[in-house]
Amino acid sequence: MVATSLSVLLLGTVLAAFVVIGVRAGREVPRADLDDFTVARGSQGPLTLGLSFLASGLGAWILFAPPELGAILGIGPVIGYAVAAAGPFLVFAFVGPRLRRIVPSGQGLSEFLRVRFGRSASRLVTAVSLLYMGVFVAAELVAIGGLVELLGGIPRQLTVVAVVAATLTYTTYGGLRASLRTDRWQSWLVIVLLTVAAVAAVVGVDGPVASVRDSGLLGIDRVGLKSAATLILAVTAANLFHHGYWQRVWSARDDRALRQGALVGAAVTIPLMLIAGGLGVLSASVGLAEVPALSIFVLAAELPGVVVAVVLVLGIALVASSVDTLENGLAALLVSERPSLRLGHARLLTVAVMLPALAVGLVATSVLQLFLIADLLAAVLLLPALLGLWRRTTTTAVWSGIVAGAVGALGAGLLAAGSLEGAVARVTFPDAVPTLAPFAGALLASGLVTFLVSLGGRPTVELSELDARVRERVPAAGPPSGA
């Protein structure tokens, strides 16, 4: 544990540095308008995008969840989690350029679905996105509050308020550009500090290689494979409803920059996730994982105090990188629903959308059940939404697919559990444990029904007409360069 006075100094210094970086980024565009605040259209190259995808996706949760999986189930689920964390970026690398070409004046999936299938479809996707992103930011605040209290003795409420105040300071001022700029610094900080922590742990533990080899946690069994598959489906589906990622699709300088940036984000995410999960395996192997979720911190406590300080700073950087993206993404998502709003309204929304998450972060100790419910709703909606990129998909097919996805999730849970009560438990996750059947059922049923109903229908919208509809809603929007 680090002395409380040093913890306060580290917390204040790191957050103040990010505030300075973010505010400076906002000052570089003195006449920024609403479109620049929410999209920074056509302005970012591949490296900046790659680091931003990385920083936005990783949060303080990687110091808890991957190590916990590694300590309990071994390396198999950790590999699945790493692939799951990178999965959305791979989808953006291939789906993003096509969506940019169809609606170059757009800014997100919900807006595309509004002009493609109507207001109801857009509102449903917006609601799921708000739920997922709201739970995500609340979970990050819960995690960082507990982490700093555990390692530094600072009351969790003080940490939560400090993080929200600091990130809001620069996101309300500089918008997406501020988030992109801080992401770059936060990414390098996370890469360096996590690597340092891992090396220190391996060097500081007696016989690490032999301990891990003899632990039995390097094998991959059926339970591990099911856990890995569940994580890949759940995390990939949910993150495609993260509006912060979609903002970056249109902030890319061109399609090539987007594709390369997404691939960079995926390529760096995987090893960092493996390192975090591997530390959980190491901790369990040497008998330091009595509480698996805290395994990485117990391991750090056995090392010199400077390592604990490194982990503390790492956690602060991780949570700031994800929270600022979520703040701006939540506000931009609401702006896309009401394009008549002005820049001042967007700044007020950035603060307003954080109030519920702040309230939850101050009192909650876990939000994992809500996370899993949001993940499952995203799995129901994912394929019908993405099939909107196919010209033959109809509105009737999309709604049929959504209903089929909900039935498929419950039906798969019924088959797996053998009773209606068990099926309801499978889709509501009362024990906060993810199970494969509902996610697989939701994806298979929704995708298959949307496809089959589309084959029997007649398209009512030409994809080439959609960008004009976007411009009618947002007259000031312009296509990104290179699109």
C-alpha positions, 0 to 999 in steps of 0.5 A: 500500500502507498502512503495516502499523502503520496496517493493524493499527490499521484492522483492529483498530478496525473489528472491535472496533466490530462486536463492540461493536455485536453484543454490545449487540444481544444484550444487548437480549434478556436472556432470549433462547431458542433460537428467538430465537437462530436466528430472531429470529421476527417482529421485523424491519422492511423496511429492516433486512431489506433492509440485512441481505440486502445485507450478507449477500450481498455479501462481499470477493469483490465486490472480486475477481470482478466486477472480474475479469469486467469486465477480461476480458469487459467489461460484459456478464457484470458485468450478469449477475453483478449480476442474479445477486447480486440474483436470490435476493432476488427469489425470497425476495420471492415464495416466502418469504411463501408458505412462511411461511404454510404453516409459520409455526412453521418456520425454513428450507427443510430443515425444510420439506422434512423435514415435506413429503418426509421425513428423507432429502430434508431431509438431502440439502438440509442436506448441500448447504447445509452444503457451500455455506455452508462453502465460502462462508465459507472463500472469504471468509476466503481473500479477506480474508487475501489482500486485507489482506496485499496492501494492508496487509502483515499476514500473511494468517493473522493477518487470518483468525484476527482476523476469525473471533475477532471475528465469533464473539464477537458471533454466539455471544453475540447470535445472529441479532439480533447479525448483523442489527444489525451488518449494518445498520452494515456495509451503510451502510459498504459503500455509502459506501466503495464509492461513495467509491472509485469516485468517487476512481478516476474522478476520479484517472484521466486521460480515464476516459470516453474510455478505457472507450469505446475499450476495446471492453469496453462491447459485449455478445457471445455469450461475455458473454451465456453467461457472464451466463446461467451466473452467473444460474443458478448464483448464484441456485440456490446462494443459495437453499440459504443458510440465513442467508437463510431465517432472515431470512424468518421474522425478518420482522415480517410478509409485507409487511416480508419482501417489501419488505426482499427488494426493497430488498436486490435494488435496492441490490445491483445498483448496487453490483455494477455499480460493482465490475465497472465498476472492473474495466472502468476498470482494464483500459481504462487498462492496469492489469489485468495480473492481472484479479482484482487490477485494483481493487487495482492501480487503487487503488494509483495513487491517494492512500493514503487511497483504499487505506485506504478499500478496506482498510476496505471489504474488512474490512466486507464480509467481516465482514458475510458471515461473521457471517451464515454462522456463525449460519446454519450453526449454525441449520441444524444446530439445525433438524436437532436441535430438542431442542438448547438455547441453550448447544449452539447457541453451541457449534455456532457455534464448532464449525462454523467450525473446518473453514472456519478451517482451509481459510482459513488454508492455501487460496489458492482454493476456486472449484472447490468453489464451482462444484460446490456451485452445480451440486448446488444447481441439481439440487435447486432446482426439486424443492425449490421445487415442494414448495410445490405441493400435488400434488408427491409424494416420488417426484416429488422424488427422480425430479427430483433423479436427472433433474437429475444426469443432465441436468447430465452429459448437457448436458455430454456434448452440449457437450463431445462426450465422456464425459471432457469431460462429467465435466470440465464438471460438476467444473470442474477449471479453475474455469471455470463453463459454462452447459450443466450448469446449464441441463441440471440445472434443466430436467431436474429441474424437468420430471421433478418436474412430470410425475411429480407429475401422475401421482401422488397427494399424500400430505400436505396442506400445511395439516398441515405446521405442526403437524408442525413444532410437534411437532418444536419444541414451543416454536416460535410463528408470527411476527406477521403471518403 
